[in-house]
Every structure is written in structure tokens, then in C-alpha cells.
Amino acid sequence: MGETKLTFKRMEKKYLLSREQYEKLFSALEEHIEPDVYFRSTVCSLYYDTDDFSLIRHSIEAPVYKEKLRLRSYGVPGRDDTVFIELKKKYKGMVYKRRLAMAAGDAAAYLAGEAAPEERSQMTKEIDWFLRQNKVSPKVFIACDRTAWVARDDHELRITFDENLRWRETELDLTRGSAGESLTEPGCVLMEIKIPGTAPLWLAHLLSEQALFPTGFSKYGTCYRDHILGEYFNGVIECV
């Protein structure tokens, strides 16, 4: 297995594919890609936000700069298993992601303000600053089943396919399993292309030939717009 990477700077392009589009594209991609060291996983993410969802509301307005905080695991963790606190920032199309590895129970307690991390670092300083600026708590759990690939000629080019996207707003704890309600239509596949620089010509040609274009799809953003927004405003109106 490869060494766990904790910092990222890259371009990320997303494509929402039908099952037919996915199968046709993958058939053409096969000769150019090979399994990543983290080939198959269930990606579980717990998104943190303010009570009025100010972070995701700002994000879906497509600003020049945006950031989010999430707690992520690969598979369903036990309390002592490693998870990642992730600060993800996007500025002028470039994604910057930094993450901190901690035990699941310790990470949840730290983000809730109930315990301090055992070791201090530049990353904990950034998380502390974020938590001071934003009064956040877990709002949404989102999971998917992922296969990850890298280009045969450049392992910095990573392509992932996420299926069975699902969400819940109860049991907001990574240790409580990966079940949830469907987030997308049956058969939808979310492809993400992650690369530090420009895509190779072979990939650009494949996408062009199959008339596939990037989308602004966001798992948390889609969940908020399609499932939470109406419920939130109905609650606000009822309380007034």
C-alpha cells in the first residue's frame, strides 16, 4: 500500500455519467489506466456546517474562494480506527486539501470542542482557526462506493468512479455504518479526474469524442439543494 498523503494541490473535474456513458467511456479508458493502490473503498464523509448552513450556501454560489470541513473514513471505522479531518479549499479552480489523521473517537471529540489533539501542528492551527471562525457541527453524512485508478504513464493523474451515492441526516457518526437514502438517480456514476496540471492529450481526446463535459456537481451541495433546503426553510417558517 502507498504512503498516506496528507496534502493535495490539484485540479479536479467532475462528470456525472449515466450507466451507458460510464461503460462506453471505461471501455476506452482501460488501456490507459491501472488500479490505484487504494482501488476499492466505501468513502464515508461527515460534513460540518453552521446551523443555518452558511458554508454550503456560500459554496453553491460559486465564489472565487470557498472552503469546507469534513470528517472522512475509508470503510466504516471503529472508535479507535484512523479517520481524516479534512479542510478543503478551492481558489480560482485549484483545489487545496489538507488533512489530519486521528482516531475516529478522538477526531469527533476534537471537532466538538470536547478534547484537544495530543499533538499540535500547522494543521491543528488551521483547524482551530476554522472552528473559531465558524460555529459548526455535523450536518450530513454522505457515502459512496468508489473505484480508483491512475494513468499508466503518470500516477499523479487519478480517476475515480463513485457509485451508489447515499446520504442521511441522522446518526451523524462515521462509526454508525454507511447506510443512507439515494442521492442520485439509479445507475448514475460520478467520475472525478484529479491532476496537478493539464490533462494528457489522450484523455482530452476521449472526453471530446464522447461529448463529455465537466459539471459543477457537489455531493454535499446536491444533498442540500435537493433534500435539505426545503425542509430547512419550512422549519424556519413554522418557527416564525
LUMTOR-502059 format. One record per residue (C-alpha): residue number from 1; residue in one letter; x, z, y. Coordinates in Angstrom, 3 decimals, decimal comma, always signed. Layout:
BEGIN
REC_NUM_A_X_Z_Y;
...
***
This chain:
BEGIN
REC_1_M_+0,000_+0,000_+0,000;
REC_2_G_+1,164_-0,657_+3,532;
REC_3_E_+2,111_+1,958_+6,087;
REC_4_T_-0,868_+3,165_+8,112;
REC_5_K_-0,855_+1,580_+11,547;
REC_6_L_-1,966_+3,768_+14,456;
REC_7_T_-1,663_+1,467_+17,471;
REC_8_F_-3,018_-2,055_+17,966;
REC_9_K_-2,923_-4,671_+20,704;
REC_10_R_-4,646_-7,905_+19,789;
REC_11_M_-7,340_-10,448_+20,430;
REC_12_E_-10,494_-10,014_+18,367;
REC_13_K_-13,017_-12,811_+17,885;
REC_14_K_-16,301_-12,245_+16,064;
REC_15_Y_-18,516_-14,752_+14,292;
REC_16_L_-21,949_-13,931_+12,863;
REC_17_L_-22,417_-16,158_+9,811;
REC_18_S_-25,282_-16,967_+7,512;
REC_19_R_-24,532_-16,757_+3,794;
REC_20_E_-24,338_-20,561_+3,646;
REC_21_Q_-21,905_-20,728_+6,580;
REC_22_Y_-19,769_-17,992_+5,058;
REC_23_E_-19,483_-19,689_+1,661;
REC_24_K_-18,627_-23,054_+3,207;
REC_25_L_-16,008_-21,558_+5,528;
REC_26_F_-14,451_-19,343_+2,887;
REC_27_S_-14,025_-22,301_+0,570;
REC_28_A_-11,960_-23,997_+3,280;
REC_29_L_-10,043_-20,818_+4,160;
REC_30_E_-8,941_-19,903_+0,638;
REC_31_E_-5,761_-21,967_+0,619;
REC_32_H_-4,575_-20,320_+3,864;
REC_33_I_-5,280_-16,641_+3,174;
REC_34_E_-4,495_-13,861_+0,723;
REC_35_P_-5,850_-10,331_+0,253;
REC_36_D_-4,706_-7,710_+2,740;
REC_37_V_-3,177_-4,502_+1,351;
REC_38_Y_-6,491_-2,823_+2,254;
REC_39_F_-8,546_-5,529_+0,592;
REC_40_R_-11,887_-3,901_-0,194;
REC_41_S_-13,353_-0,889_+1,554;
REC_42_T_-16,531_+0,690_+2,808;
REC_43_V_-15,904_+1,176_+6,511;
REC_44_C_-17,768_+4,190_+7,903;
REC_45_S_-17,882_+4,799_+11,644;
REC_46_L_-19,396_+7,581_+13,702;
REC_47_Y_-19,876_+6,555_+17,335;
REC_48_Y_-19,720_+9,133_+20,101;
REC_49_D_-21,669_+8,775_+23,311;
REC_50_T_-23,340_+10,763_+26,072;
REC_51_D_-26,938_+11,926_+25,767;
REC_52_D_-28,108_+9,025_+27,920;
REC_53_F_-25,926_+6,504_+26,020;
REC_54_S_-23,922_+5,695_+29,134;
REC_55_L_-20,884_+4,384_+27,231;
REC_56_I_-22,732_+1,765_+25,221;
REC_57_R_-24,943_+0,826_+28,180;
REC_58_H_-21,793_+0,138_+30,186;
REC_59_S_-20,222_-1,761_+27,288;
REC_60_I_-23,088_-4,223_+26,776;
REC_61_E_-22,926_-5,204_+30,455;
REC_62_A_-19,649_-6,992_+29,527;
REC_63_P_-17,414_-5,306_+32,131;
REC_64_V_-13,767_-6,211_+32,654;
REC_65_Y_-12,785_-2,831_+31,176;
REC_66_K_-14,602_-0,729_+28,601;
REC_67_E_-13,789_+1,950_+26,078;
REC_68_K_-15,384_+3,814_+23,201;
REC_69_L_-14,645_+6,727_+20,934;
REC_70_R_-15,414_+6,758_+17,238;
REC_71_L_-14,514_+8,599_+14,079;
REC_72_R_-13,743_+6,243_+11,196;
REC_73_S_-13,103_+6,503_+7,473;
REC_74_Y_-12,493_+4,005_+4,705;
REC_75_G_-14,802_+5,203_+1,990;
REC_76_V_-16,828_+8,410_+2,138;
REC_77_P_-14,374_+11,273_+2,782;
REC_78_G_-14,361_+14,880_+1,676;
REC_79_R_-13,773_+17,547_+4,334;
REC_80_D_-10,031_+17,505_+3,635;
REC_81_D_-9,620_+13,736_+3,360;
REC_82_T_-7,995_+11,712_+6,114;
REC_83_V_-10,112_+10,011_+8,767;
REC_84_F_-9,184_+8,433_+12,098;
REC_85_I_-10,197_+9,343_+15,609;
REC_86_E_-10,116_+6,024_+17,435;
REC_87_L_-10,023_+5,243_+21,137;
REC_88_K_-10,764_+1,550_+21,532;
REC_89_K_-10,337_-0,101_+24,913;
REC_90_K_-10,896_-3,682_+25,963;
REC_91_Y_-9,461_-5,167_+29,141;
REC_92_K_-9,825_-8,836_+30,094;
REC_93_G_-10,432_-9,814_+26,481;
REC_94_M_-7,465_-7,929_+24,992;
REC_95_V_-8,240_-5,064_+22,627;
REC_96_Y_-6,120_-1,908_+22,656;
REC_97_K_-6,770_+0,569_+19,870;
REC_98_R_-5,042_+3,877_+19,294;
REC_99_R_-5,932_+6,278_+16,565;
REC_100_L_-5,128_+9,743_+15,318;
REC_101_A_-5,199_+10,691_+11,625;
REC_102_M_-6,751_+14,067_+10,771;
REC_103_A_-8,693_+15,769_+8,006;
REC_104_A_-12,406_+14,960_+8,321;
REC_105_G_-13,470_+18,550_+8,934;
REC_106_D_-10,723_+19,152_+11,489;
REC_107_A_-11,472_+15,913_+13,350;
REC_108_A_-15,182_+16,712_+13,680;
REC_109_A_-14,390_+20,238_+14,926;
REC_110_Y_-11,840_+18,906_+17,435;
REC_111_L_-14,238_+16,359_+18,930;
REC_112_A_-16,963_+19,018_+19,117;
REC_113_G_-14,640_+21,276_+21,129;
REC_114_E_-14,610_+23,893_+18,389;
REC_115_A_-10,916_+23,689_+17,445;
REC_116_A_-7,651_+22,318_+18,777;
REC_117_P_-5,437_+19,942_+16,791;
REC_118_E_-2,487_+21,515_+15,014;
REC_119_E_-0,048_+19,193_+16,774;
REC_120_R_-0,115_+17,840_+20,303;
REC_121_S_+0,878_+14,248_+21,097;
REC_122_Q_+0,292_+11,491_+23,615;
REC_123_M_-2,767_+10,520_+21,586;
REC_124_T_-4,298_+14,001_+21,756;
REC_125_K_-3,706_+13,957_+25,520;
REC_126_E_-5,647_+10,692_+25,780;
REC_127_I_-8,486_+12,034_+23,637;
REC_128_D_-8,591_+15,273_+25,642;
REC_129_W_-8,810_+13,298_+28,873;
REC_130_F_-11,630_+11,145_+27,475;
REC_131_L_-13,558_+14,224_+26,342;
REC_132_R_-13,178_+15,834_+29,771;
REC_133_Q_-14,482_+12,708_+31,471;
REC_134_N_-17,366_+12,128_+29,053;
REC_135_K_-19,574_+14,792_+27,524;
REC_136_V_-20,074_+13,116_+24,173;
REC_137_S_-21,417_+13,915_+20,736;
REC_138_P_-22,087_+11,855_+17,565;
REC_139_K_-24,968_+9,446_+18,184;
REC_140_V_-24,918_+6,745_+15,500;
REC_141_F_-23,409_+6,228_+12,057;
REC_142_I_-22,658_+2,625_+11,049;
REC_143_A_-21,205_+1,412_+7,756;
REC_144_C_-20,366_-1,918_+6,152;
REC_145_D_-18,699_-3,290_+3,039;
REC_146_R_-15,512_-5,101_+4,069;
REC_147_T_-13,083_-7,529_+2,510;
REC_148_A_-9,856_-8,047_+4,456;
REC_149_W_-7,479_-10,996_+4,344;
REC_150_V_-4,253_-12,064_+6,035;
REC_151_A_-2,837_-15,522_+6,634;
REC_152_R_-0,287_-16,532_+4,000;
REC_153_D_+2,144_-17,696_+6,679;
REC_154_D_+1,529_-14,864_+9,182;
REC_155_H_+0,392_-11,400_+8,105;
REC_156_E_-0,286_-10,494_+11,729;
REC_157_L_-3,334_-12,772_+11,529;
REC_158_R_-6,068_-10,753_+9,861;
REC_159_I_-9,553_-11,941_+8,936;
REC_160_T_-12,239_-9,514_+7,811;
REC_161_F_-15,729_-10,103_+6,452;
REC_162_D_-18,305_-7,321_+6,852;
REC_163_E_-21,482_-7,346_+4,769;
REC_164_N_-24,436_-5,002_+4,266;
REC_165_L_-24,219_-3,610_+7,793;
REC_166_R_-26,287_-0,428_+7,961;
REC_167_W_-26,938_+2,449_+10,335;
REC_168_R_-28,545_+5,838_+10,710;
REC_169_E_-29,017_+8,400_+13,469;
REC_170_T_-29,430_+11,398_+11,170;
REC_171_E_-26,790_+13,174_+9,078;
REC_172_L_-24,136_+12,277_+11,624;
REC_173_D_-21,221_+13,322_+9,469;
REC_174_L_-18,851_+10,968_+7,634;
REC_175_T_-18,933_+13,180_+4,557;
REC_176_R_-22,688_+12,655_+4,070;
REC_177_G_-22,471_+9,254_+2,380;
REC_178_S_-22,711_+5,660_+3,600;
REC_179_A_-26,446_+5,006_+3,252;
REC_180_G_-28,487_+3,641_+6,128;
REC_181_E_-31,053_+1,133_+7,303;
REC_182_S_-30,122_-2,548_+7,563;
REC_183_L_-28,606_-3,525_+10,887;
REC_184_T_-28,757_-7,315_+10,432;
REC_185_E_-30,855_-9,849_+8,559;
REC_186_P_-30,218_-10,083_+4,801;
REC_187_G_-27,266_-12,321_+3,954;
REC_188_C_-25,578_-12,067_+7,365;
REC_189_V_-21,789_-11,776_+7,314;
REC_190_L_-19,748_-10,651_+10,305;
REC_191_M_-16,340_-12,317_+10,414;
REC_192_E_-13,646_-10,917_+12,693;
REC_193_I_-10,420_-12,720_+13,450;
REC_194_K_-7,720_-10,349_+14,686;
REC_195_I_-4,477_-11,727_+16,023;
REC_196_P_-1,855_-10,645_+18,595;
REC_197_G_-1,693_-14,095_+20,188;
REC_198_T_-3,020_-17,632_+19,789;
REC_199_A_-4,774_-18,738_+16,600;
REC_200_P_-2,869_-21,292_+14,486;
REC_201_L_-3,983_-24,908_+14,597;
REC_202_W_-5,266_-24,921_+11,015;
REC_203_L_-7,683_-22,104_+11,834;
REC_204_A_-8,803_-23,666_+15,113;
REC_205_H_-9,474_-26,945_+13,284;
REC_206_L_-11,502_-25,241_+10,541;
REC_207_L_-13,697_-23,420_+13,047;
REC_208_S_-14,174_-26,593_+15,082;
REC_209_E_-15,009_-28,713_+12,049;
REC_210_Q_-17,720_-26,286_+11,011;
REC_211_A_-19,020_-25,791_+14,559;
REC_212_L_-18,461_-22,037_+14,512;
REC_213_F_-18,201_-20,273_+17,850;
REC_214_P_-17,402_-16,667_+18,798;
REC_215_T_-20,214_-14,250_+19,537;
REC_216_G_-20,340_-11,066_+21,567;
REC_217_F_-21,821_-9,227_+18,583;
REC_218_S_-21,115_-5,492_+18,577;
REC_219_K_-22,249_-3,249_+15,731;
REC_220_Y_-22,964_-0,288_+17,982;
REC_221_G_-24,300_-2,484_+20,786;
REC_222_T_-26,700_-4,270_+18,423;
REC_223_C_-27,815_-0,954_+16,955;
REC_224_Y_-28,509_+0,427_+20,431;
REC_225_R_-30,398_-2,645_+21,669;
REC_226_D_-32,433_-3,306_+18,518;
REC_227_H_-33,151_+0,178_+17,243;
REC_228_I_-32,389_+2,948_+19,737;
REC_229_L_-33,205_+1,620_+23,194;
REC_230_G_-36,992_+1,565_+22,835;
REC_231_E_-37,039_+4,945_+21,144;
REC_232_Y_-34,833_+6,472_+23,852;
REC_233_F_-36,939_+5,201_+26,753;
REC_234_N_-40,180_+6,151_+25,024;
REC_235_G_-38,801_+9,662_+24,701;
REC_236_V_-37,830_+9,738_+28,355;
REC_237_I_-41,249_+8,517_+29,454;
REC_238_E_-43,036_+11,019_+27,247;
REC_239_C_-40,994_+13,863_+28,707;
REC_240_V_-41,680_+12,938_+32,352;
***
